[in-house]
């Protein structure tokens, strides 16, 4: 009798378990179905709206539609509308240029320019060795006022001027050039391949090793290590790392460079959208034992902020300058598309070795060294010896080394 009861109970439990499992499966399935239906409805609404606009335009538009421009603009608009201020879409040509810049090998005339705030012209801030620009005597602090007949002050920004100066190997660009002493000259320059180093360095002050890191690209890690080693051999007793205007796009290279400066330990972490935290890099025992100063400003961002923060938290570095940009996020690898275009989106939040984020707030300097209005207007005229922010950073490094 008891055996029959046991079998009955077991059968009842099995039926209840089956019912619970079935109910749970139905709930999960319904949730998945509702989510899918909602997603399909949202996409249908998007496509319907675009279709309505497209029908209206094609039925009435007077001007000819450039289909490539339209598609690129739609893609760029999508990235602007996803609530990710760092998401970017690159056309095929823009992505190709970005890859060339990332590799440090460009094809053009061999200058780095910025759009001058007062004149709007392309101000030359770097002339690269073994390039058409250097061979023709173009100089830092000169201006490019026109490219192929188009005034540079009519171009949208620095990126537009830079893009106009690039081109396929062997093609020619005509420029109008204003020398630093304001003599106008014209050149027809043939595009060639040239290298764009991201690191420059020298001994300054009283045995202070000054290293300027313009950007973090695939070549920066090796360049940085060579610079540090060279300055150590020259007797550097302290270091200043100039990270001003460094947008820090290559996060991995920034981690590698920081690794060379700080003692063993966790450098940084990444938090994904589900709250999962993973380690990005552990540093080895190699480190810089001399006092370190990081010079930063409001355009120091991304990997450059990570570098400065790691050196401060792990290596005791002092930050000099102004509050940084506050771009503490991890970007995706490039997602390339069939037409050669590409996009990047944010995939995580950057955290330091203590699990703290500086996203949207930036890093505050230990020593404020803001430029006055007059100094800001003369920013690109300064040299290492006359730049007031560099002078403040160097004097801080020397004091930390017991030389001030």
N, C-alpha and C positions, 0 to 999 in steps of 0.2 A: 504493500500500500504506500509506504513512504517512498519507494522507488518510483511509483507512478506519479506521486506528487512532485518529486524532484524533476522528473521529465517535463511535467506541465509547467512548473515554474520556469525551467530553462527555456521552454518554447515561448512562454509569455515574454521573458526578458529579450529573447531574440527578436520577437515581433516588435517590441517597443524600440529596440535599437535600430531596427530597419526603418521604423516610422520616423524616428528622430533623424536618422541619416538622410532619409528621403526629404524631410522637411528642410533640413539645413541645405541640402543640395538645391532644392527648389528656390530657397531664399537667395542663395549665392547666384544661381542662374538668372533669377529675375533681376537682381542688382546689376549683373553683367549685361543683361539684355537692355535694361533701362539706360545704363550708361552708354551702351553702343547706339541705341536709338537716339539718345540725346546728342551724341557726337555726330551721328549721321544727319540729324536735323540741323545742327549748327553748321555743318559743312554745306548742306543743301542751301541754307539761308545765305551763306557766303557766296556760293557759286551763282545763286539766283540774282543777288544784288549786282555782282560783277557783270552778269549776263545782261541785266537791264541797262546798266550804264553803257556797256559795249554796244548794244543795239541802238541806243539813243545817239551815241557819238557817231557810229558808222553811217547812220541814216542822215545825219545833219552836218557833220564836221566839214568846214570849208578847206582847211589845210590838210596836207598829206600826212598820214600817220606813219611814223617809223616804227615798225613792229618790234625791232630789237630794243629800241629805246623804251617802248611801252612795256615790254616784258621785264626789262631790268628795273624800271621804275615801280612796277607792281610788286616785284620781289623785294625791293628795298622798302617799299611801303608796308609790306607784311611784317618785316623785321622791326619797323618802327612802331608797329601796333601791338606787340606782344608783351608789353610791360617789362621789357629787359633793356635798360638804357645802354648796355654794352653790346647788345646783339648787332651784328654788322653783316651786310650783304655786299659782295664784291663782284663786279662784272668780270667777264673773262680776262679783259686786258688789265683791270685793276688788280685782280688776283695774281696774274702773272708778274706784275710789277712788285707786288707785296712779297712774293716768293723770292724774287731777285734781291730785294732789300734784305730779306731774312737771311739769305745765303751770303750776303756781303759782296756779291758780284753783280754789278749793274752795267747796263749798256746805255751810254749817254755822253754828255760832254765833261762830266767829272767835277761837279760842284754840289754842295749842299746849300740850300737857300731857305730863307724865311720871308714871309710877306711883311715888309716894313710897315710899322704901324702909322708912320707919318705920311710917307709918300705912296705906299701901296705897291711899290716895286719889289722885285725879288732881290733881297739883300744877300750877298754871298757870305756865308759864315764858315765855310770849309772848302778848300781846293784840294782834291785828291791827287796823289803822286801818279805819274805816268798816265795822265789823262789829257784829252785835247785842251781842257781849260788850263792846266798847269803848263803845257807846252806852248800855249799862246799868251802866257803872262797874266791871266786873270788873277785877281787878288782878293783876299778876304777884305771885307768892308767896301768892296765895289758893289755895283748894282747891275742887274739885268733888267733893262727897261722895256724890252720888246722881244718876243720870240716868234719868228716867222711872220713878222709884221703886226702881231697882236700885242698891244701894250700889256705888260704884266700887271699894271694897276687896275686893269679891267677883269682880271682873273679872280675867281672866288676866294681862294685861300692858298696857303703854302703848298698843300697837296696838289692843287691844280697847276701851279707853276712848276713844281717838281716833275709832274707827269709830262708836261709839255717839253721838258728838257731831255726826256728819255726817248729812245727810239731803237730801231733795229741796227745791228752792226753794219757800218758802211753807208748808212743814210746820213743826210746833211740837215743841220738846223742852223738857221740864220738868226743871230742875236744882235741886239743893240746893247752895248756895255758902257756903263759909266764908271770910270776909274775912281778910286778913293779920293783923288783930288779933283773930281768932277769933270774929267775930260771924256767926251763921248767918242766911242769907237764902234766899228761894226766888224763882225766875224762870221764866216761860214765854217762851222765846226762839224767834222765828220764823227759820228758816233762810234765809239769803240768800247771794249770791255775794260773795266777797271775795278779794283778792289776798294771796299769801303770799310776800313777798320773802325771798330766801335770804341776802342780804348786808346787813350793817349796819356803820357805820364812824364814826370820829371822830378828832380830834387828841387825843392824850393825852400826859402827861409833857412832855418838852422837844422839841416838834415831831415827835413820833412818830406816824405814821399807823397807827392800829389798824383792822384789817378782820376782822370775824367772818364766816366762810362756813359757814352752817348745813348746807348740802347743795349738791350739784352737780345742777341741773336745767336744763331747756331755757332758762330765763331768766337763769341765773347768769352766763354769759359777759358779757352786756351790763351787768348789775348790777355785776360786778366791775370792768370797765373804767371805768365811771362813777365808782365809789368811788375807784379809784386816781387818776384824773384830778382829781377834786375835792380829794383830799388833797394832791396835788402843788401845786395852785393855792393851797391854804392854807399852803403852806410846809413840807410834811413833808420831813424830812431822813433819815428811816429808816422802815421798814415792819415791822409785825407782822401776820402772817396767822394768825388763830386757826382751826385745823382740828379742834379737839377735838370728838369725837362726830359727825364728818362721815363718813358711810358711803360717800360717793363713788360713788353708783350710776350716774351719767351720765358715762361715761368720756370721751366726746367733748368735753363741756363742760369737764371738768378739763384736757384737752389744750389747748383754746382759751384757757383762763384762764392756764395755764402759759406758753403761747406769748407772751402779752402781757408776761411778766416776764423771760424769758430771751433771750440773744443767739441769732443764727442758728445752726441746727444740728439734728441729729436729737434728738427729745425721748424717744421710746419706741418699742418694737417688740413684736410679737406672735409667739409660737411656737405652731404648731398641733400636733395630736397626731402628725403624721408628721415633726415636727422642722423643718418649713419656717418660716423667719423672714421676716416682712414689716415694713416701716416703718409706724408708725401716724401720725406727724406730724413734719413738718420745721418748725422755728420760723423766722419772718422776723427782720429785724434790729431790730424794735422790742423794747426791753428796759427794765427798771427799773435805774437805775444807783445808786440809794441802797441802803445796806445793808438786807438782808432777814432776817427771822427767821420761822420757821414753828413755831407752838405746836401740839403733837400729844399724843395720849394713846392708851390701849389701844383706844379705839373709833374712832380715825382709820383708815379702811379704803379699799380700792379706789382710785378716782380721786383721793381726797384724799391717799393715800399717793403716788400717781404725781406729783401736783402738788408735794408737799413734796420728793420725791426729785429731781425735775427742777430745782427751784429750787436745791437743794443742789449737784447735780452740774454744772449749767450756769451758775448765777447766783451761786454762792458763798454761798447762804443758810445760816444756822445753825439747827439743829433744837433746840428746847427742849421739855422735857416728859418723857414716858415712852415706852417702846417701843410702836410702833403695832401694829395688828391682824394684819398679815401676810396680807392678802387681795390677792395679786398675780396676779389672773387676769382674763381677758377673758370677759365674759358674752355670750351670744347676744342678738339682738334678741328681743322677745317673740314667741312662737309662739302665736297666738290660735286658739281652737277654735270649733266651730260653735255652742256654747251661750254664747259670750261669755267663757269662762274662758281662761286663758293660762298659759304656763310659760316659764321661763328655765333654760338649762343653761350650764355652762362649756365654752367652745370653744377656749380657748387660754391660754397663760401670758404674763403681762406681763413684759417685759424693759426695763431702762432703756437709755440711749443707749450704754452700754458692754456691753450684752448680759447684764447681771446681773439676777438675780431676787431679790425679797424675799418671795416667797410662803412662808407658814408661819413665817417668821422675823421679819418686820416690820422697821421702820427704827429703829435705835437713836439716841436723841437725842445731840447733841453736848454739851448741858448738861442734866443730870438735874434735874427739877423736880417730883418726885413729891409728892402731897398726903399729909399725915398723916391718920390715921383721923378725927380731929376735923374737919379741913379737908374731907375727903370728905363727911362728913355735912352740912356747911354749903355744899356746892358750889353749890346753886341760890340761896343767899342772897347770894352774892358779887356785887359790882358790878365794873365795870371798874377802879375805883380800889382796891377791897379784895381782889380776887382775887390770891392769892399767885403763881399760875402766870403770870398776865398781867403782874404786876409784874416777875417774873424775866425774861420775854420782852422787856418794854419796856426794862428796864435793860440787857439784852444788846444790843438794837438801838441804844440811845443810846451805849453804849461803842464799838460798831463805827463809829458816826458821829463819834466823837471828842468826845462830850458827857458821858461818864460819868467 
